[in-house]
Amino acid sequence: AGSFQDASVIQCAYNLNFPLHAVPASSAQCPAWSAFSVSSPAVVLETVKQAKDRAEAVVVRLYEAHGSTVVAWLQTSLPVKEAMLCDLLERPVARGCLPLEQRGVRLSFTPFRVISLLLVLRR
């Protein structure tokens, strides 16, 4: 019932096409941990990968999936020292440096926009 956004169609499709695989581990209790979180259900974190030419960086790609204009916060537990917008070839764009704030990195999306970020990590 309702719209595809209300029915969580995108999340269900990801769950179907990329199911979670459980891996047996020791019985030791480990605290819950997440490398990334996004504040808006309209924004999908699609890719996290090692940067092609920078060993100290990762590339994160996100897109707006609901056809809306939205501001989202990307939070990470990784030790990021610099965040910058980059193109699909992982080249930083002019004036693409983003401030690292307490809530994470602030991203502004227009309908169906793809954003690629280069996150440079502290060693």
Contacts in CASP RR format, 6 or more apart in sequence:
PFRMAT RR
TARGET T0000
AUTHOR 0000-0000-0000
METHOD contacts of the structure
MODEL  1
AGSFQDASVIQCAYNLNFPLHAVPASSAQCPAWSAFSVSSPAVVLETVKQ
AKDRAEAVVVRLYEAHGSTVVAWLQTSLPVKEAMLCDLLERPVARGCLPL
EQRGVRLSFTPFRVISLLLVLRR
1 7 0 8 1.000
4 10 0 8 1.000
5 41 0 8 1.000
5 42 0 8 1.000
5 66 0 8 1.000
8 41 0 8 1.000
10 44 0 8 1.000
10 65 0 8 1.000
11 41 0 8 1.000
14 44 0 8 1.000
33 77 0 8 1.000
34 77 0 8 1.000
35 48 0 8 1.000
35 76 0 8 1.000
35 77 0 8 1.000
35 78 0 8 1.000
36 45 0 8 1.000
36 48 0 8 1.000
36 60 0 8 1.000
36 74 0 8 1.000
36 75 0 8 1.000
36 76 0 8 1.000
36 77 0 8 1.000
37 74 0 8 1.000
37 75 0 8 1.000
37 76 0 8 1.000
38 44 0 8 1.000
38 45 0 8 1.000
38 62 0 8 1.000
38 72 0 8 1.000
38 73 0 8 1.000
38 74 0 8 1.000
38 75 0 8 1.000
39 72 0 8 1.000
39 73 0 8 1.000
39 74 0 8 1.000
39 75 0 8 1.000
39 103 0 8 1.000
40 70 0 8 1.000
40 71 0 8 1.000
40 72 0 8 1.000
41 66 0 8 1.000
42 64 0 8 1.000
42 65 0 8 1.000
42 66 0 8 1.000
42 67 0 8 1.000
42 68 0 8 1.000
42 70 0 8 1.000
42 72 0 8 1.000
42 109 0 8 1.000
43 62 0 8 1.000
43 63 0 8 1.000
43 64 0 8 1.000
43 65 0 8 1.000
43 70 0 8 1.000
43 72 0 8 1.000
43 107 0 8 1.000
43 109 0 8 1.000
44 62 0 8 1.000
44 63 0 8 1.000
44 65 0 8 1.000
45 60 0 8 1.000
45 61 0 8 1.000
45 62 0 8 1.000
45 74 0 8 1.000
46 61 0 8 1.000
46 62 0 8 1.000
46 63 0 8 1.000
47 59 0 8 1.000
47 60 0 8 1.000
47 61 0 8 1.000
48 58 0 8 1.000
48 59 0 8 1.000
48 60 0 8 1.000
49 58 0 8 1.000
49 59 0 8 1.000
50 57 0 8 1.000
50 58 0 8 1.000
50 59 0 8 1.000
51 57 0 8 1.000
51 58 0 8 1.000
51 59 0 8 1.000
51 90 0 8 1.000
51 118 0 8 1.000
52 59 0 8 1.000
52 90 0 8 1.000
53 90 0 8 1.000
54 90 0 8 1.000
54 118 0 8 1.000
54 120 0 8 1.000
56 120 0 8 1.000
56 121 0 8 1.000
56 123 0 8 1.000
57 118 0 8 1.000
57 119 0 8 1.000
57 120 0 8 1.000
57 121 0 8 1.000
58 78 0 8 1.000
58 118 0 8 1.000
58 119 0 8 1.000
58 121 0 8 1.000
59 86 0 8 1.000
59 90 0 8 1.000
59 116 0 8 1.000
59 117 0 8 1.000
59 118 0 8 1.000
59 119 0 8 1.000
60 74 0 8 1.000
60 116 0 8 1.000
60 117 0 8 1.000
60 119 0 8 1.000
61 114 0 8 1.000
61 115 0 8 1.000
61 116 0 8 1.000
61 117 0 8 1.000
62 72 0 8 1.000
62 74 0 8 1.000
62 107 0 8 1.000
62 109 0 8 1.000
62 114 0 8 1.000
62 115 0 8 1.000
62 117 0 8 1.000
63 109 0 8 1.000
63 112 0 8 1.000
63 113 0 8 1.000
63 114 0 8 1.000
63 115 0 8 1.000
64 70 0 8 1.000
64 109 0 8 1.000
64 110 0 8 1.000
64 111 0 8 1.000
64 112 0 8 1.000
64 113 0 8 1.000
65 112 0 8 1.000
66 111 0 8 1.000
67 111 0 8 1.000
67 112 0 8 1.000
68 109 0 8 1.000
68 111 0 8 1.000
69 108 0 8 1.000
69 109 0 8 1.000
69 110 0 8 1.000
69 111 0 8 1.000
70 108 0 8 1.000
70 109 0 8 1.000
71 106 0 8 1.000
71 107 0 8 1.000
71 108 0 8 1.000
71 109 0 8 1.000
72 106 0 8 1.000
72 107 0 8 1.000
72 109 0 8 1.000
73 103 0 8 1.000
73 104 0 8 1.000
73 105 0 8 1.000
73 106 0 8 1.000
73 107 0 8 1.000
74 104 0 8 1.000
74 105 0 8 1.000
74 107 0 8 1.000
74 117 0 8 1.000
75 103 0 8 1.000
75 104 0 8 1.000
75 105 0 8 1.000
76 104 0 8 1.000
76 119 0 8 1.000
78 119 0 8 1.000
78 121 0 8 1.000
79 121 0 8 1.000
79 122 0 8 1.000
80 100 0 8 1.000
80 119 0 8 1.000
80 120 0 8 1.000
80 121 0 8 1.000
80 122 0 8 1.000
81 100 0 8 1.000
81 120 0 8 1.000
81 121 0 8 1.000
81 122 0 8 1.000
82 97 0 8 1.000
82 100 0 8 1.000
82 119 0 8 1.000
82 120 0 8 1.000
83 97 0 8 1.000
83 98 0 8 1.000
83 100 0 8 1.000
83 105 0 8 1.000
83 117 0 8 1.000
83 118 0 8 1.000
83 119 0 8 1.000
83 120 0 8 1.000
84 92 0 8 1.000
84 93 0 8 1.000
84 96 0 8 1.000
84 97 0 8 1.000
84 98 0 8 1.000
84 117 0 8 1.000
84 118 0 8 1.000
84 120 0 8 1.000
85 92 0 8 1.000
85 93 0 8 1.000
85 96 0 8 1.000
85 98 0 8 1.000
85 115 0 8 1.000
85 116 0 8 1.000
85 117 0 8 1.000
85 118 0 8 1.000
86 92 0 8 1.000
86 93 0 8 1.000
86 116 0 8 1.000
86 117 0 8 1.000
86 118 0 8 1.000
87 93 0 8 1.000
87 116 0 8 1.000
88 116 0 8 1.000
90 116 0 8 1.000
90 118 0 8 1.000
92 118 0 8 1.000
98 105 0 8 1.000
98 106 0 8 1.000
98 107 0 8 1.000
98 117 0 8 1.000
99 105 0 8 1.000
99 106 0 8 1.000
105 117 0 8 1.000
107 115 0 8 1.000
107 117 0 8 1.000
109 115 0 8 1.000
END
